[in-house]
């Protein structure tokens, strides 16, 4: 059955479709109904079921005779170590940690914050919580103490599981002082902390509160899997918004299991024994869905990679991992590929590795510019799937479902809506616009299983943030259009659509043009305030390594390119060459902050920024253009 038939089948009978998909999960009590619309527009799924996530991710594979299969491969170029954990070993390690947590009073519904780097123990902590019905909230390792404190106060954890440190290519990140500072700042205090001591830094433990990871588990009775209701929260994940208090996205247990298992086969074409690698971090939604839960639920081998796309040791780092571990499906952010492309524009390092096991590359997290996709296609010689999703949804809204049918590729589009998502493009009045017209992208309610049913302790904020602007729809916050074939194009966040003399223009479309210039490795476009035209576009250009041409010449060519491709309506007259773009740790460009700096507005240092010093460089560049006046 092809994509069109499967999508039509879902649309004709959503309940039947998802109950059928639920048949691939082990239930303690099978669901008899899919959608629960008793509190519409707050929808839930599989509420009459009982199930356990850890059982489905670990124990059932051991029971099926695959205990000797690698479950997790830890590959850490920053420490020079590699480590394989089988499903049987994972079962033992998780059950023991879960038993130790139980013995210290952690019970179903209790919250546990996990503050760890890219080590297998982070996944073990997540699975141990799932095993006993505790609700975990993973906070990106190395987040500042103030940001961690906000999350402690919001989800009020009974325990915090942390590592002594994280390791970057050039430095050790001291987690324990950040944790101690956060607990001091927070109004809520955890009952206890468990600290995984790494050999690179042994942290000082607070007597009576902190426990060593190994000592904490010594002699603990392994815990059995505790069934929970289908709508029991599996975890809380705080969105990495750059302004305001973070939003605690809630992930429901039953829908999470069903949806992720379905996507592993339908989208990523992976099943038992396949090696799946998502080069992300456990602190982000990709790490939850496709480093920890998705691959393990599907019986795959998942890779936990503690390194960078470049510099550990070079731009061939990803290809080395793929060759050594025979990766079948690879998932990363476009920004990682752009970093590789900038260091190795001709893709020469790819030829040094055997990538014959790789069947597809998946990109998400931000817009994938056509130039980066073409570069990857040319050098990797596999399908490159740009797909679109959000922290809130937990998996792809739109994709090219290779496990069902490889659809024709349209570069610049994440392809088509997946079953469960009725995606529509609306004008400000909430009316559907014609194909090819830019508008706000919204999803007709109800959302499918596994997507957020609410925000943690913030139902009114959930309604206001997502449901009130377009009644009957979930507002994605993204802008774009749908073409005549039903292919979706995500052009920008709604906030990044700029208004130039009454013309609504997509900064994403402009970035596509700039990225096509032979010397441009990466770029961003923002709209700055303009007294005459409302807003005027401004480009930031990062050049390929080895480019020795005068910056003024490159800028001049980019301005001409924009006039040729988009036309005078874009009013694109200014660009500046910079070494780096300011980004979050997950790779998203901080355009909103750049706009505030350019317009001379007050701005707050984003909590999620990768390197605060970059904003000083951006400010200097803007001042050279007469912008960023205090």
ABEGO torsion letter per residue (X at the ends): XBAAAAAAAAAABAAAAAAAAAAABBBABBBABBBBAAAOABBBBGAABBBBAAAAAAAAAAAAGAAABBABBBBBAAAGBBBBBBAAAAAAAAAAAAAAAAAAGBBBGBBBBBBBBBBAAAAAAAAAAAAAGBBBBBBBBGBBAAAAAAAAAAAGBABBBBBABBBBAABBBBAAAAAAAAAAABABBBABBBBBBBAABBBBBBBGABBBAAAAABGBBBBBBBBBBAABBABBBBBBBABEBBBBBBBBAAAAAAAAAAAAAAAAGBBBGBBBBBBBBAABAAAAAAAAAAAAAAGBBBBBBBBBABGOABAAAAAAAAAAAGBABBBBBAAAAAAAAAABAAGAAAAABBAAABABBBBBGBBBBAAAAAAAAAAAGBBBBBBBBBAAAGBBABBBBAAABBBBBBBGBAEBBBBGBBBBBBBAAGBBBBBGBBBBBBBBOBBBBGBBABBBGBAAAAAAAAAAABBGBBBAGBBEBBBAAGBBBBABBAAABBBBGGBBBBAAAAAAAAAABAABABBBBBBBBBAAAGBBBBBBBBBBBGBABBAAAAAAAAAAAAAAAAEAAAGBABBBBBABBBBBAAGBBBAAAAAAAAAGBBBBBBAABABAAAAAAAAAAAAAAGBGBX
